[in-house]
Amino acid sequence: MMPLTMARAGETNIIRKITGRDDVRRHLAELGFVVGGQVTVVSEIGGNMILSVKDSRVALDRGMATRIMI
């Protein structure tokens, strides 16, 4: 397992674990980041990531992206 920030652009990965407090995990789940789901890194600009999850694109900062383990 490694944090999502280690993935390269264009890679599709399976979410293995989401860490953090309950409210952080709930917020990420509302955005579509759930264990077993697929996430694709579209691009990374200045530490912020554009991700494709469940047919939508979501922008996350580096701090939030490190909580998603692939």
PDB file as gemmi writes it, atoms N, CA and C in Angstrom:
CRYST1    1.000    1.000    1.000  90.00  90.00  90.00 P 1                      
ATOM      1  N   MET A   1       0.834  -1.187   0.000  1.00  0.00           N  
ATOM      2  CA  MET A   1       0.000   0.000   0.000  1.00  0.00           C  
ATOM      3  C   MET A   1       0.877   1.248   0.000  1.00  0.00           C  
ATOM      4  N   MET A   2       0.383   2.270  -0.697  1.00  0.00           N  
ATOM      5  CA  MET A   2       1.088   3.550  -0.739  1.00  0.00           C  
ATOM      6  C   MET A   2       0.054   4.662  -0.868  1.00  0.00           C  
ATOM      7  N   PRO A   3       0.428   5.889  -0.481  1.00  0.00           N  
ATOM      8  CA  PRO A   3      -0.535   6.989  -0.610  1.00  0.00           C  
ATOM      9  C   PRO A   3      -0.781   7.332  -2.080  1.00  0.00           C  
ATOM     10  N   LEU A   4      -1.935   7.876  -2.347  1.00  0.00           N  
ATOM     11  CA  LEU A   4      -2.319   8.245  -3.711  1.00  0.00           C  
ATOM     12  C   LEU A   4      -1.350   9.248  -4.319  1.00  0.00           C  
ATOM     13  N   THR A   5      -0.689  10.036  -3.499  1.00  0.00           N  
ATOM     14  CA  THR A   5       0.254  11.041  -4.009  1.00  0.00           C  
ATOM     15  C   THR A   5       1.444  10.402  -4.726  1.00  0.00           C  
ATOM     16  N   MET A   6       1.677   9.110  -4.527  1.00  0.00           N  
ATOM     17  CA  MET A   6       2.784   8.407  -5.176  1.00  0.00           C  
ATOM     18  C   MET A   6       2.415   7.911  -6.577  1.00  0.00           C  
ATOM     19  N   ALA A   7       1.143   7.935  -6.930  1.00  0.00           N  
ATOM     20  CA  ALA A   7       0.698   7.444  -8.234  1.00  0.00           C  
ATOM     21  C   ALA A   7       1.043   8.449  -9.329  1.00  0.00           C  
ATOM     22  N   ARG A   8       1.287   7.933 -10.528  1.00  0.00           N  
ATOM     23  CA  ARG A   8       1.605   8.786 -11.662  1.00  0.00           C  
ATOM     24  C   ARG A   8       0.340   9.148 -12.437  1.00  0.00           C  
ATOM     25  N   ALA A   9       0.413  10.217 -13.184  1.00  0.00           N  
ATOM     26  CA  ALA A   9      -0.717  10.638 -14.019  1.00  0.00           C  
ATOM     27  C   ALA A   9      -1.036   9.545 -15.036  1.00  0.00           C  
ATOM     28  N   GLY A  10      -2.307   9.269 -15.200  1.00  0.00           N  
ATOM     29  CA  GLY A  10      -2.754   8.246 -16.141  1.00  0.00           C  
ATOM     30  C   GLY A  10      -2.949   6.883 -15.521  1.00  0.00           C  
ATOM     31  N   GLU A  11      -2.443   6.674 -14.316  1.00  0.00           N  
ATOM     32  CA  GLU A  11      -2.585   5.382 -13.645  1.00  0.00           C  
ATOM     33  C   GLU A  11      -3.969   5.243 -13.025  1.00  0.00           C  
ATOM     34  N   THR A  12      -4.561   4.065 -13.185  1.00  0.00           N  
ATOM     35  CA  THR A  12      -5.809   3.743 -12.506  1.00  0.00           C  
ATOM     36  C   THR A  12      -5.485   2.783 -11.374  1.00  0.00           C  
ATOM     37  N   ASN A  13      -5.944   3.110 -10.180  1.00  0.00           N  
ATOM     38  CA  ASN A  13      -5.642   2.305  -8.993  1.00  0.00           C  
ATOM     39  C   ASN A  13      -6.921   1.998  -8.235  1.00  0.00           C  
ATOM     40  N   ILE A  14      -6.826   0.983  -7.390  1.00  0.00           N  
ATOM     41  CA  ILE A  14      -7.928   0.597  -6.514  1.00  0.00           C  
ATOM     42  C   ILE A  14      -7.659   1.183  -5.134  1.00  0.00           C  
ATOM     43  N   ILE A  15      -8.662   1.803  -4.533  1.00  0.00           N  
ATOM     44  CA  ILE A  15      -8.525   2.370  -3.192  1.00  0.00           C  
ATOM     45  C   ILE A  15      -8.548   1.219  -2.186  1.00  0.00           C  
ATOM     46  N   ARG A  16      -7.507   1.115  -1.383  1.00  0.00           N  
ATOM     47  CA  ARG A  16      -7.376   0.023  -0.402  1.00  0.00           C  
ATOM     48  C   ARG A  16      -7.809   0.448   1.002  1.00  0.00           C  
ATOM     49  N   LYS A  17      -7.546   1.720   1.349  1.00  0.00           N  
ATOM     50  CA  LYS A  17      -7.822   2.190   2.706  1.00  0.00           C  
ATOM     51  C   LYS A  17      -7.903   3.704   2.694  1.00  0.00           C  
ATOM     52  N   ILE A  18      -8.742   4.248   3.576  1.00  0.00           N  
ATOM     53  CA  ILE A  18      -8.816   5.701   3.749  1.00  0.00           C  
ATOM     54  C   ILE A  18      -8.575   5.993   5.223  1.00  0.00           C  
ATOM     55  N   THR A  19      -7.573   6.812   5.495  1.00  0.00           N  
ATOM     56  CA  THR A  19      -7.202   7.119   6.868  1.00  0.00           C  
ATOM     57  C   THR A  19      -7.717   8.497   7.254  1.00  0.00           C  
ATOM     58  N   GLY A  20      -7.608   8.816   8.527  1.00  0.00           N  
ATOM     59  CA  GLY A  20      -8.021  10.131   9.013  1.00  0.00           C  
ATOM     60  C   GLY A  20      -9.191  10.030   9.978  1.00  0.00           C  
ATOM     61  N   ARG A  21      -9.617  11.195  10.459  1.00  0.00           N  
ATOM     62  CA  ARG A  21     -10.750  11.242  11.388  1.00  0.00           C  
ATOM     63  C   ARG A  21     -12.032  10.852  10.663  1.00  0.00           C  
ATOM     64  N   ASP A  22     -13.063  10.559  11.432  1.00  0.00           N  
ATOM     65  CA  ASP A  22     -14.344  10.143  10.859  1.00  0.00           C  
ATOM     66  C   ASP A  22     -14.911  11.172   9.899  1.00  0.00           C  
ATOM     67  N   ASP A  23     -14.827  12.456  10.262  1.00  0.00           N  
ATOM     68  CA  ASP A  23     -15.401  13.480   9.386  1.00  0.00           C  
ATOM     69  C   ASP A  23     -14.639  13.598   8.070  1.00  0.00           C  
ATOM     70  N   VAL A  24     -13.318  13.373   8.104  1.00  0.00           N  
ATOM     71  CA  VAL A  24     -12.514  13.414   6.883  1.00  0.00           C  
ATOM     72  C   VAL A  24     -12.873  12.227   5.987  1.00  0.00           C  
ATOM     73  N   ARG A  25     -12.964  11.046   6.579  1.00  0.00           N  
ATOM     74  CA  ARG A  25     -13.328   9.851   5.804  1.00  0.00           C  
ATOM     75  C   ARG A  25     -14.732   9.984   5.218  1.00  0.00           C  
ATOM     76  N   ARG A  26     -15.650  10.567   5.972  1.00  0.00           N  
ATOM     77  CA  ARG A  26     -17.018  10.756   5.487  1.00  0.00           C  
ATOM     78  C   ARG A  26     -17.029  11.739   4.308  1.00  0.00           C  
ATOM     79  N   HIS A  27     -16.254  12.815   4.433  1.00  0.00           N  
ATOM     80  CA  HIS A  27     -16.180  13.804   3.352  1.00  0.00           C  
ATOM     81  C   HIS A  27     -15.630  13.166   2.073  1.00  0.00           C  
ATOM     82  N   LEU A  28     -14.564  12.375   2.199  1.00  0.00           N  
ATOM     83  CA  LEU A  28     -13.996  11.719   1.029  1.00  0.00           C  
ATOM     84  C   LEU A  28     -14.980  10.710   0.425  1.00  0.00           C  
ATOM     85  N   ALA A  29     -15.730  10.017   1.272  1.00  0.00           N  
ATOM     86  CA  ALA A  29     -16.742   9.067   0.776  1.00  0.00           C  
ATOM     87  C   ALA A  29     -17.831   9.810   0.001  1.00  0.00           C  
ATOM     88  N   GLU A  30     -18.219  10.995   0.474  1.00  0.00           N  
ATOM     89  CA  GLU A  30     -19.225  11.788  -0.233  1.00  0.00           C  
ATOM     90  C   GLU A  30     -18.733  12.235  -1.607  1.00  0.00           C  
ATOM     91  N   LEU A  31     -17.417  12.396  -1.747  1.00  0.00           N  
ATOM     92  CA  LEU A  31     -16.841  12.764  -3.037  1.00  0.00           C  
ATOM     93  C   LEU A  31     -16.678  11.563  -3.961  1.00  0.00           C  
ATOM     94  N   GLY A  32     -16.873  10.343  -3.426  1.00  0.00           N  
ATOM     95  CA  GLY A  32     -16.774   9.136  -4.242  1.00  0.00           C  
ATOM     96  C   GLY A  32     -15.584   8.254  -3.936  1.00  0.00           C  
ATOM     97  N   PHE A  33     -14.765   8.640  -2.971  1.00  0.00           N  
ATOM     98  CA  PHE A  33     -13.584   7.850  -2.623  1.00  0.00           C  
ATOM     99  C   PHE A  33     -13.966   6.802  -1.576  1.00  0.00           C  
ATOM    100  N   VAL A  34     -14.227   5.585  -2.042  1.00  0.00           N  
ATOM    101  CA  VAL A  34     -14.618   4.497  -1.155  1.00  0.00           C  
ATOM    102  C   VAL A  34     -13.674   3.317  -1.372  1.00  0.00           C  
ATOM    103  N   VAL A  35     -13.479   2.522  -0.335  1.00  0.00           N  
ATOM    104  CA  VAL A  35     -12.601   1.355  -0.411  1.00  0.00           C  
ATOM    105  C   VAL A  35     -13.136   0.404  -1.481  1.00  0.00           C  
ATOM    106  N   GLY A  36     -12.247  -0.037  -2.359  1.00  0.00           N  
ATOM    107  CA  GLY A  36     -12.624  -0.924  -3.450  1.00  0.00           C  
ATOM    108  C   GLY A  36     -12.936  -0.192  -4.742  1.00  0.00           C  
ATOM    109  N   GLY A  37     -13.076   1.137  -4.669  1.00  0.00           N  
ATOM    110  CA  GLY A  37     -13.377   1.936  -5.855  1.00  0.00           C  
ATOM    111  C   GLY A  37     -12.122   2.240  -6.657  1.00  0.00           C  
ATOM    112  N   GLN A  38     -12.316   2.585  -7.922  1.00  0.00           N  
ATOM    113  CA  GLN A  38     -11.198   2.938  -8.791  1.00  0.00           C  
ATOM    114  C   GLN A  38     -10.997   4.446  -8.800  1.00  0.00           C  
ATOM    115  N   VAL A  39      -9.734   4.837  -8.849  1.00  0.00           N  
ATOM    116  CA  VAL A  39      -9.381   6.255  -8.933  1.00  0.00           C  
ATOM    117  C   VAL A  39      -8.246   6.388  -9.949  1.00  0.00           C  
ATOM    118  N   THR A  40      -8.363   7.384 -10.823  1.00  0.00           N  
ATOM    119  CA  THR A  40      -7.348   7.634 -11.841  1.00  0.00           C  
ATOM    120  C   THR A  40      -6.786   9.036 -11.627  1.00  0.00           C  
ATOM    121  N   VAL A  41      -5.461   9.133 -11.633  1.00  0.00           N  
ATOM    122  CA  VAL A  41      -4.809  10.430 -11.521  1.00  0.00           C  
ATOM    123  C   VAL A  41      -4.821  11.076 -12.905  1.00  0.00           C  
ATOM    124  N   VAL A  42      -5.507  12.206 -13.037  1.00  0.00           N  
ATOM    125  CA  VAL A  42      -5.572  12.922 -14.311  1.00  0.00           C  
ATOM    126  C   VAL A  42      -4.333  13.804 -14.446  1.00  0.00           C  
ATOM    127  N   SER A  43      -4.045  14.592 -13.411  1.00  0.00           N  
ATOM    128  CA  SER A  43      -2.848  15.437 -13.431  1.00  0.00           C  
ATOM    129  C   SER A  43      -2.499  15.863 -12.016  1.00  0.00           C  
ATOM    130  N   GLU A  44      -1.269  16.367 -11.887  1.00  0.00           N  
ATOM    131  CA  GLU A  44      -0.804  16.896 -10.600  1.00  0.00           C  
ATOM    132  C   GLU A  44      -0.124  18.222 -10.870  1.00  0.00           C  
ATOM    133  N   ILE A  45      -0.611  19.260 -10.211  1.00  0.00           N  
ATOM    134  CA  ILE A  45      -0.061  20.605 -10.411  1.00  0.00           C  
ATOM    135  C   ILE A  45       0.232  21.216  -9.054  1.00  0.00           C  
ATOM    136  N   GLY A  46       1.479  21.455  -8.776  1.00  0.00           N  
ATOM    137  CA  GLY A  46       1.880  22.092  -7.529  1.00  0.00           C  
ATOM    138  C   GLY A  46       1.463  21.332  -6.287  1.00  0.00           C  
ATOM    139  N   GLY A  47       1.442  20.015  -6.359  1.00  0.00           N  
ATOM    140  CA  GLY A  47       1.045  19.198  -5.213  1.00  0.00           C  
ATOM    141  C   GLY A  47      -0.440  18.907  -5.162  1.00  0.00           C  
ATOM    142  N   ASN A  48      -1.248  19.690  -5.862  1.00  0.00           N  
ATOM    143  CA  ASN A  48      -2.685  19.423  -5.930  1.00  0.00           C  
ATOM    144  C   ASN A  48      -2.946  18.416  -7.036  1.00  0.00           C  
ATOM    145  N   MET A  49      -3.932  17.552  -6.820  1.00  0.00           N  
ATOM    146  CA  MET A  49      -4.195  16.488  -7.775  1.00  0.00           C  
ATOM    147  C   MET A  49      -5.598  16.604  -8.356  1.00  0.00           C  
ATOM    148  N   ILE A  50      -5.700  16.353  -9.649  1.00  0.00           N  
ATOM    149  CA  ILE A  50      -6.992  16.223 -10.320  1.00  0.00           C  
ATOM    150  C   ILE A  50      -7.200  14.725 -10.498  1.00  0.00           C  
ATOM    151  N   LEU A  51      -8.298  14.212  -9.957  1.00  0.00           N  
ATOM    152  CA  LEU A  51      -8.557  12.781  -9.952  1.00  0.00           C  
ATOM    153  C   LEU A  51      -9.880  12.484 -10.632  1.00  0.00           C  
ATOM    154  N   SER A  52      -9.936  11.341 -11.280  1.00  0.00           N  
ATOM    155  CA  SER A  52     -11.176  10.876 -11.888  1.00  0.00           C  
ATOM    156  C   SER A  52     -11.696   9.728 -11.024  1.00  0.00           C  
ATOM    157  N   VAL A  53     -12.897   9.916 -10.496  1.00  0.00           N  
ATOM    158  CA  VAL A  53     -13.508   8.893  -9.655  1.00  0.00           C  
ATOM    159  C   VAL A  53     -15.007   8.861  -9.946  1.00  0.00           C  
ATOM    160  N   LYS A  54     -15.530   7.685 -10.205  1.00  0.00           N  
ATOM    161  CA  LYS A  54     -16.966   7.506 -10.485  1.00  0.00           C  
ATOM    162  C   LYS A  54     -17.478   8.481 -11.542  1.00  0.00           C  
ATOM    163  N   ASP A  55     -16.841   8.512 -12.692  1.00  0.00           N  
ATOM    164  CA  ASP A  55     -17.254   9.342 -13.837  1.00  0.00           C  
ATOM    165  C   ASP A  55     -17.288  10.840 -13.556  1.00  0.00           C  
ATOM    166  N   SER A  56     -16.512  11.306 -12.601  1.00  0.00           N  
ATOM    167  CA  SER A  56     -16.405  12.742 -12.359  1.00  0.00           C  
ATOM    168  C   SER A  56     -14.962  13.079 -11.993  1.00  0.00           C  
ATOM    169  N   ARG A  57     -14.632  14.351 -12.120  1.00  0.00           N  
ATOM    170  CA  ARG A  57     -13.281  14.797 -11.769  1.00  0.00           C  
ATOM    171  C   ARG A  57     -13.335  15.592 -10.479  1.00  0.00           C  
ATOM    172  N   VAL A  58     -12.380  15.297  -9.609  1.00  0.00           N  
ATOM    173  CA  VAL A  58     -12.328  15.928  -8.292  1.00  0.00           C  
ATOM    174  C   VAL A  58     -10.903  16.438  -8.080  1.00  0.00           C  
ATOM    175  N   ALA A  59     -10.784  17.636  -7.520  1.00  0.00           N  
ATOM    176  CA  ALA A  59      -9.478  18.187  -7.171  1.00  0.00           C  
ATOM    177  C   ALA A  59      -9.265  18.027  -5.669  1.00  0.00           C  
ATOM    178  N   LEU A  60      -8.106  17.494  -5.290  1.00  0.00           N  
ATOM    179  CA  LEU A  60      -7.750  17.339  -3.881  1.00  0.00           C  
ATOM    180  C   LEU A  60      -6.382  17.941  -3.642  1.00  0.00           C  
ATOM    181  N   ASP A  61      -6.195  18.528  -2.469  1.00  0.00           N  
ATOM    182  CA  ASP A  61      -4.864  19.001  -2.120  1.00  0.00           C  
ATOM    183  C   ASP A  61      -4.031  17.809  -1.635  1.00  0.00           C  
ATOM    184  N   ARG A  62      -2.755  18.042  -1.525  1.00  0.00           N  
ATOM    185  CA  ARG A  62      -1.824  16.962  -1.178  1.00  0.00           C  
ATOM    186  C   ARG A  62      -2.162  16.325   0.173  1.00  0.00           C  
ATOM    187  N   GLY A  63      -2.582  17.141   1.139  1.00  0.00           N  
ATOM    188  CA  GLY A  63      -2.908  16.623   2.468  1.00  0.00           C  
ATOM    189  C   GLY A  63      -4.038  15.610   2.445  1.00  0.00           C  
ATOM    190  N   MET A  64      -5.085  15.912   1.667  1.00  0.00           N  
ATOM    191  CA  MET A  64      -6.214  14.985   1.564  1.00  0.00           C  
ATOM    192  C   MET A  64      -5.833  13.750   0.756  1.00  0.00           C  
ATOM    193  N   ALA A  65      -5.048  13.938  -0.294  1.00  0.00           N  
ATOM    194  CA  ALA A  65      -4.653  12.818  -1.152  1.00  0.00           C  
ATOM    195  C   ALA A  65      -3.776  11.815  -0.405  1.00  0.00           C  
ATOM    196  N   THR A  66      -3.003  12.268   0.574  1.00  0.00           N  
ATOM    197  CA  THR A  66      -2.158  11.342   1.335  1.00  0.00           C  
ATOM    198  C   THR A  66      -2.986  10.425   2.230  1.00  0.00           C  
ATOM    199  N   ARG A  67      -4.234  10.776   2.506  1.00  0.00           N  
ATOM    200  CA  ARG A  67      -5.096   9.943   3.340  1.00  0.00           C  
ATOM    201  C   ARG A  67      -5.699   8.771   2.569  1.00  0.00           C  
ATOM    202  N   ILE A  68      -5.601   8.815   1.241  1.00  0.00           N  
ATOM    203  CA  ILE A  68      -6.137   7.743   0.403  1.00  0.00           C  
ATOM    204  C   ILE A  68      -5.006   6.791   0.065  1.00  0.00           C  
ATOM    205  N   MET A  69      -5.146   5.548   0.502  1.00  0.00           N  
ATOM    206  CA  MET A  69      -4.110   4.546   0.261  1.00  0.00           C  
ATOM    207  C   MET A  69      -4.530   3.632  -0.891  1.00  0.00           C  
ATOM    208  N   ILE A  70      -3.556   3.398  -1.807  1.00  0.00           N  
ATOM    209  CA  ILE A  70      -3.829   2.533  -2.961  1.00  0.00           C  
ATOM    210  C   ILE A  70      -2.929   1.317  -2.908  1.00  0.00           C  
TER     211      ILE A  70                                                      
END                                                                             
